[in-house]
């Protein structure tokens, strides 16, 4: 299936091109490269950094920015800009390219941009943005969900207090009052210079013009009204950028290729009608594997077929039962040999909105993911050539006529591992959870009980006693329509069995003991909980976050900021949280697995 979406063009500068035509100027391109530093050195994420301006040792685990409204200034003071330009910068994952196309040739002496979208854009429905757009919540992870609006800048990490204890800090700069404007001198002559290097000095965020000292219980801001820390951070952000390099156009940077996408689909296959909940972000579906009725049906048959395992003893559905929210009700699952593995079977809802798979995120696509359990000795323990051979001859032993089904989906009777993966990918992409009691309340069809409403409030409220807020802080990791707003996190669990999670996949010390943050959609049916299924009930999960979080290395800063004292919720509030989580249970009548 191909989704046809309309979107704003954020790269073409259409009115600038028109102006260039009127003035007779030719168009040129400019690339910006944003990097982060700490003082004179490059920023090392997760490492203890030299003392900040207040002689405090800090680390940085997250540095995300939403940029908008870029403009360049002519020597006569005229600004040439594009108010329809947006960019998301994730400094942790590397240098961010911000490419500007169609600029009038000539000389410019200054660069300007905003941190945060304009007020009108900030209030728009985030589900309206197409897949891949910088303002799509799946791209940036910075939308505040039901509270509305974006976080403009998210800076998180840890710090050591005077007693040697590790604490977390969480700076979330947001709301229209804290939208920052950065203006920098820049000597640019297009097309002679085609790239500018921008640098954000994180040390300056703590230092100028407002020295910021981290204090226990007050090392956080969510930009509430009259929050002085948010104001100081906005002013510091405006002063923390610099232009560090410009490059001669003779050494222009390579541009991405434009290889055509060739879909694999049978000529007569019927497009699958994928119904996306109105409040969900737009997903980025694989363009080379369009969803069809035939492809999804084939994937469904394969998902439930025991031929995918050694000895034909289990199927994908054995550990991912649709009736159990695509989990299996076990703490850890048994493989084809009857021996239990070490991790909990994850729910498979809403995978169209994910870009990393498994608890450690080692697969970047569903097509890559679906084959790994088949060949894993601890799971289905079968060789792919053997699976292909069994499927190609299944009709002979009374099984499905797979060659005919593969031909209906992909255009020929060839059965191979790639087509097997494509069919499973299609089936899993259409499994959507977005019709729960919570959704019906949001649509005005039902109402919360008082206990459920209290749980909703706790879920979406920070635990920030210094600012008069007593909540459960759940939304930081489980925010938005998908109830999953963070990729991976260390939730303060006691390590077991040597499993270091994401760290094993990336090799980064800062990823040790981090595991995928699952969606809470249909959470009542997908227990036991956590990556190793250690908690049998939702009440146990809530109790962990209330008073059981261990102060471990790499602990998520939003937990580390209150790890010692915990949340301090009373029994009634803990019950209210569970009551709200139960509202996320799916309506089984709307599901056709």
N, C-alpha and C positions, 0 to 999 in steps of 0.2 A: 504494500500500500504506500502511496505517496501522499503526504500531507502538503497541501498548497496553502501557504501562509503569506500574508502581506506584512511588511515591516518597514520601519523608517530606514533609509539608507544613511549610515553613519560615516561613510568614507568618501563620498563623491564630491562634497562641497559644491552642490549644483549652482548656487547663486554666485559663488566665487568664479566658477568657470564662465558663467555668463558675463561677469564683470571683466574677466580676463579677455573675453572676446571683444567687448566694447573698447577696452583700452589697447587692444592689439598685443597683449602680453601672452606669452606661451605659458603652459602649465608645467609645474614641477612637483616632485614628491619629496617628502621629508619623513624620515624614520626617527622616532624617539626610543631610546633605550633606558629603562628605569632600573637602577640597582640600589641596594640598601647598604649602608655602612654603619659603623659604630666608631665615632671619632675618625681618625685617619685610616682605620682598617676596614676591610669588608666585614659585613655582618655575618657572624657565625651563629646560625640558629641552634637552639637547645644548649649552647655552651655558656658557662659562666663568663660574663664579660667584665672588662675593667670597671672600676667603680664609676657610677654616674656622678652628676654634679653634686649630689648629696652624700657622696662617699658610701653608697650602697651598691653591693654586688647584685647584678641582675642577669636574667637570661631573656631571650625572646623566642617564643614558640610560634607566633602567628603575626603576620603583618600583611593585611589586606586593605586595599583602597579602591573606592569607586571614583573615577575621574569624569569630568564633563566640561563642556563649553570651552574648548581650546581656541586660542587666538594668537596671532603674531602681530607685532606693531611695526608700522612703517616709521622711518625717521621723522616724518612730518606729524607723528602722533596718531595716525589713523590705525585702528585695529581691524585686521582682517580675520574674521572668526567664523566658527560654526557652532551654533547653539544646539545643534542636533547630533553632537558627537559625544559618545560615551565610551569608557574603557574600564575594564576591571584589571587590577594589578595584584597578583599574588606573589609577593617577594620570596616566600619560602620555596616555591617550586622553580625559581630561577629568574633570569632576566626577562622582562616583559616587553615585547615589541609593540609599539603604538604607532602605526603607520598612517600618515596623512597624505592623501593623494589629491592632485589637481590644484595645487597652490599656484597663484600667479608668481612668475619669476620676478626676482628683484631682491632688494636689501631689507632686512628686518633687524630691529635692535632690542626686541623684548619678546618674551613668551609668557602667556597667561593661561591658567586653567583653574577649575574649581574642584574641590574634593567634596563630592556629593552631588546628586542631580538637583535640578531646579525644583522649587516647591510643587509645581503642577505635575511634573514627572514623578516626584517622590510619592504623590498621592494616587498615582495610577494603579490599576489592578495589575499585580505582577504576573498573573497568568496570561496577560495579553502579549508579552514579549516572545518572539519566536525562539526556537531552539538555537543555541549558540550566541544569542545576543548578550552583550555585557550585563544587561539588567535582568536577564532571566535568572531567577533564584537558583537554578541548578548550576549556572555558571559561577555565580559569585558567593552563594551561601550567606548573603548579608541582609536578606529581607527579614523584617521582624514579624512576619506572619500575621496573626490575628490582631496584633497591636498596631500594624500599619507602618509603612515607610521603611527605608533602608538604614542600615548602619553605614555611615560614609567611610569610616576608618576603624579597623579593628586591630588593636595592638595588645597582645597577650603574652604572658610569660611568668617567670618566678623571680623572687628576690629573697635575700637573706637578712633577717632582722638582727638587732643588736645582741640577741641571745644565741645566735647561730641557727635559728629555726628557719625552715624554708616555708615561704608563703607564696600565694599566687596574686597576680594583678591582672585586671581586665579593663582595658580602656576601649570603650565603644562610643565613638564620637558620632552623633546623629542629630536629627531634627533641624528644621530650617534655620534656627537661631545659631547653629554651630557649623553651618556650611562655610568651608574655608576657601579663600581665594589666594592662589600662589602666583606671584608676578616676579619674573626673573630677567635680568639682562642677558641678552643672547645675540651674538654677532653672527647673523646668518645671511648668506647671499645665495639665493637659489638661481641656477642649479649647481653652482660650484660646491656648496656644502649640501649633502643629502642626508645627514644624520646628526642628531644631538644626543649627548649622554646626560641623563638626569640622575642625580644622586639624592637619596633621602638619608640624612644622618639621624639615626635613632637616638644617639647620645644627646643630640640637640633637643629632642622631644622632652627630655628630662631637665633641660638646662635653661633654654633661652626662648623668649625673654622672661619666662616664668619658671624659676626653679621648682621642681616637683619632688617632694619627699614622700616615699611610700610609708604608710603607717598601718599597722594591723587594723583590720576592719574598715579601712578607708582607702584601700588601694584599688578602687573600682569606680567607674562612672558609666552610666547608661544615658547620659545627656538629659536628665530630667530638668524641668524648669528651675531656673536659678541655681544650677549646679556649677559652682565656681571651678571645679576641676575640669569639666567639659570646656568651659570658656578658656581656661589656661592652655589646655591641650590644643584647641583650635588655633590659638595665637602661636603656639610653638610649632604646629604643623606648617603654618604659613611661612615660618622662618627657617625650616629645617631642610628645604630643598636647595639645590644648586645645579648650575650647568657645568659639567666637568669636562666635556670634550665635544669637539665638532670634527667631522671627518670630510676630507676632500672627496668630491664626487667621482674622482678617477678610480677610487676603490669602492665602488658602490656595493652594498650588501646584496647577497643573492635573495631572490624572491621565491616564495613557495611555488611549486609546480601546479599545473592545472590539469592533471590527469583525469580523463573522463571516467565516470563511474558507470560500469556496465552491469546492470542487474541480471541475476540469474533467475528467470521465471518462465514458466511455460506460456506459450502464446495465448492459450485459451483459459488460463487461470483467472479466477474471479477475485478482484480486489477485496480484501477483508475490511469491513467497516469497524474501525476501532473507535469506540466512544470514550472520550477523555473527559473526566469530570471538569466542570467549568472552572473550578477554583485551583486546578492543578497547573503547574508550569507546562510549557510546550516541551515534549521530549524530543531528543535527537535520534530518530529511528535510522537504522542502517539503510542507506540508499541503494546498496548493492544486493539487498535481500528484502525486497518489498513484501509486505504481508499480503497473503492470499488465503482464501478459504481452503484451498487444497494444501497449502504449506502448513497452515495451522492444524488442520485435521491430521496430516502426516505426523507432525510433531507431537500431537496428543497421543497418537497410537504408539509412537516410539517411547514416549515418556512412561507409558504404562506397560511396556514390553520387557519381560524378564530376559529376553535374548541378549540384552545389552550387558549382562553379567556372566562371569564364569560359572558354569554349571546351571545357568538359566534359573537362578534361585531368587533374584531380586531385580526390581526395576527402579527407575528414578523415583517413582511414586512410593516405593517402600519406605524411604526416608523423608519424602516430601509429599505427604498425603494431602490432597486438596481438602479433604474433610477436616483436617487439623491445621488449616491455614498454611498448607504446604510445609509443615513440620512433621514430627513423628511422635511427639509426646514423651520422648526419652531424653535423658540428660546428655548422653552421647549415643551415637548410632552404631549398629552392628554392620560389619562388612559381609561380603559374600562367604567368608570363611567362618562367620559367627562370632568373630572377635570384635569387641567394641573399640571404636576409635577414641580420639581425645577431645573432639569438638562437637558441639551441638549442631543439629541440622537446622540451617537457617530457613526462615520463611521466604517464600519466593514471590511475594506480592510486589508489584510496582517496579519491576526490574528495568523497565524502559527508562526510568529516571535515575539509574545508577551508572557509574563509569568505572567502578572497581568491584571485584567479586571475590568471594571467600572471606572468611573472618580476617585474613591478613592482606586482602586486596591484591593478591599476586596475579590475577587475571584482569585485563583491561577491557575485555568485551565478553558478552555472553557466549559468542561463538567459540571463543577460546576456553571459557569456563566449562561448558557442558561436556566436553570430551574428557576433562581431567578426572572426574569421579569414575568414569568407565575404566580407565587404565590404572587408577591408584590401587596398589595392593591392599590398602587398608579399607577400600570401599568395594567397588564392583569387580575389580581385579581381572579384567578381560583385555585381550589385545585387540586393537582396532581392526586389523585384517580379519580376525575371527568373527567379530561382530558383523562386519560387512558381508562376510560369507554366509553367516546365518540368516541375515536379513534378505539377501539375494535369493535364497532358496526356501524362505519361510512358507511360501504357498504350497510347497510339496508336502509339508507335514501338517497341513490344515491351518497354517497361520495366515496372516494377511498377505495379500499379493503386493508386496512392497515395490517390485519393479514398476508395476502399473501405477502405484501411488506416487512414486518418485517422478515418473513421467508426467503425471497430471500436475505436479507442483513445479517441476524444474525443466520439463521439455524433453527428457529422454529417460529411458529405463535404467540408466547408470545408477548404481548404489555405491557410494563411496563415503569416506569419513567427512569430507567437506559438506556434502549435501545432508548427511546425518546431522551435523552441527547446525546447519542452516535451518532445518526443520524444527529441531529442538529450540533454537533461538526464537523462531517465529511463535511457537506455542507459548513460551515463557513471556515474551514481550506483551502478549495480550491479557495476561493475568493482572487485573487491576482491582485494587481495593480502594474504593472511594464512596461507598454507600453504607455508612454506619449510622447509629443513632446520633452521634455527634454531627454528622453531615445533615441529617434531617432537622436537627435543632438549628443549625446555621441557616437552613432554608426556610425556617419558620413553620415547619410541619409538626414539630414536637417541641417540648420544653424540658429543660433540665429540672431535676429535683433540687432542692436547696443544697443537699450534700454534693451532688454532681457539680453544681455551679461553684461551690466553694473549692472543689477539686480543680476545676478549670482555672479559677483565679490563682490558686497556689502554683499550678503548673506553669503559668505564664507570668509569674512575678519573681523578680530577683530576691535572693536572700541578702539584703543589704541593710542591716540594722542601723548603720550610721546615717542612712538617709530615710529611716522610718519604714523600710520595706522588709516584710517577713514573708518570704515565699519559698518555693522549692527549687527554683532555678532550672526546671526541666527543659524549658524551651531553648536554652542555649545549644543543646545537642539534638533535641527532638522538636525543632520548630517547624512552622510552615504547614502547608496542606498535606505534605507527605509525612509529617512528624519525624523527619530526619533531616537535620540541617548541618550536620558535621560528618565528615568521612570516617575518621578514626579517632579514638581517644583512650587514654588510660584512666579508668574509673576507680582506681584505688582498691582493686581486689588483691587478696593474698595470692602471689604466684603459685602455680601448681604444675608439676610435671615438666618443668623446663620450657614451657611454651612461651616464647617471647613475642608472638603475634606479628604485627606489621614489621617489626625489626628484622625478622628472618627474611622477609621479602625484599626489603630495601637495603639492608646492611647498615642503616643509620642508627647510631646510638640513641638519637632522639626519638626513634620509633619503637624502642623496646617496650614491651608490655602494652602496646596500643592495639586495639581490636576494632573492627568495623562497628560503627554505631548503627544499629538496626532501626528500621521504621517501627513505630508503635501501632501502626494500623493492624487491627485484628489481634492485638497482643494477648487478649484473654484466651485465645485458642492455640497460641504458639509456644507455650511454656514446655519444659522448664527454661530458665532464663540465664543469660550471660553466655559467653563463648564456650564455656564448658558445662553449661546446664546446672550450675551449683545451687541455684535458687529455684525451689519448686513452685513458689507462689508469688503473685504480684506484691503481696504484703511484705514478703521477705526482701524483694527488690527495693521497695520504698524504705524499708528499715535500713538497708545498706546505705542508701544515699543520705538518709537522715543522720545516722550516727555510726556507720560502719566503714566509712572511707578511710583507707590507710594512706599515710603520707609517704608515697613512694616516689622515686625518681620518675620524671616525665608525667606526673599526675596532671591531669587537665587543669589549667589555671583557674577555670570557673569552679572547680571543686577545691583546689588548693587554697583558695582565698578564705575558705571556712572549714578546712579539713580538721583542724583541732577541735573546735567547739561543735562542729556539725550544724545541721539546720535547726535543731531544737524544736521540731514540730511535735505537737501533742498527739495523743492517740486518735482523737477525733479528726484532726487534719490529715493524718496518715490514712485513715479510712476514707476520707473524702477524695484523696488522690486516687486510691484504688477504684472508687466509684466512678470517677471521671474516666480512668483508663478502660473500664468496662464499656463505656459509651463508644469506644472505638471499634467494637466488634462488628464485623460485616453482616449485612443482611443476606442470608444464604439464598433467598429467592432471586437475588439479582445476579447470582454467579452461575456460569455454565462452563465448568472446567472440562 
